[in-house]
């Protein structure tokens, strides 16, 4: 593979010449970098014409990325920023002779123990397990506080990866998203109250919103913060 930097129509391009048959164009966050992979045999004129043809699409995608503050996918490598309970930490990889994630609150560093040549998926799974344990440890006191507020007690509370922040079954089982451990602790209280209110009113209608107004008066503000 040969990597080059070129400028076409005032657009900086990172060009990769590879042993491939097709052309691949990507616009990557967070800065809207244009990455173009082309076959070795593709001429400079063909490359320039390809960029000119796709210029409007490139500029549109760059605008979307910048205006929506879209972030690059996490790679779980040294120097990345990750959050625990709403606080930012710098990730530092260490040898996996240490069996658990270590957090230095004073230096704001997460030490992530990983095996040699670990994949992104493996590093992510190790950190996710830390988030899972953080959330499980936080649940009991928050549950006690929120059941006292709402006056309802769930059958069980579990933690898993999920699309929603929380879920409540009609039989009283509550499930919470492990990513809540990345958010401000007030967000966990909000989600817990939200799911407990479903033990009274199962839908999201007017009666449910009235319950939320009663038991968590600033729930709309917290919900906005949670989804940022």
Steps between C-alpha positions, in 0.01 A plus 500: 500500500619851411366798698499854359360843582344687207285808450207496256254790464642645825409175678788324683493128418679210668561265207573129538620305195428134564480163330123531456257510208251764614510857635399567860421849631456572872439820697608437857424683826576702698651743244342370179826365358465373142656156449515351152621147421572426133661224291871542426425531131255792535639814335531838669252651252242232582550566871452874454188448287358262762542761775349773282200280423444429870590847631144599598451174693836541675422855612154395620641213710770725646234755597287232667795369702611845619153638574392190692832467682527137389790326675735241361436139608688407815801273452581449869861605468740714703400863536130460423245671722240283673249588768395341828202654681524814287870563571758487220804271528797429274538136399835329553560138400702279735608135503228263607689359798266739681161327488269799524459857379669754725381860528725780625256771611775754574664472156172420319647189338336166422757219494367227272671157532512334158678200343762547229364577153154553641218594265272802533216261589705338778603835652141622479370187672745545790393861553132409459535248780633778721197713414276204580650460846490875566129507419422188703674653801310827458154346463414395861514846665336668200226237492433547871477877455275482193263235636454728798407783264268307267361250748548199272754216516608303192520123486866526390752741350759375250768656278577435134585667170185637340377775267281672760628638828257283692219253463218382725302181442141464614607232747712760683846418363715808427807496274752785485751586227858447621597827325322686781829458686649751253244766586451741788360307801180710490422328169486162672248639751290642218493170308422305816206728585385480138491119507339488847224730374426235238398272786213746547435607141643277228478745207645850443171687499383802698461307824857371473640848435306629801664231713842607374420865573411398855788264580775661287404865434810576286479177298488678163827679572666177616369310197658758271831470684481119481456501123775751422 
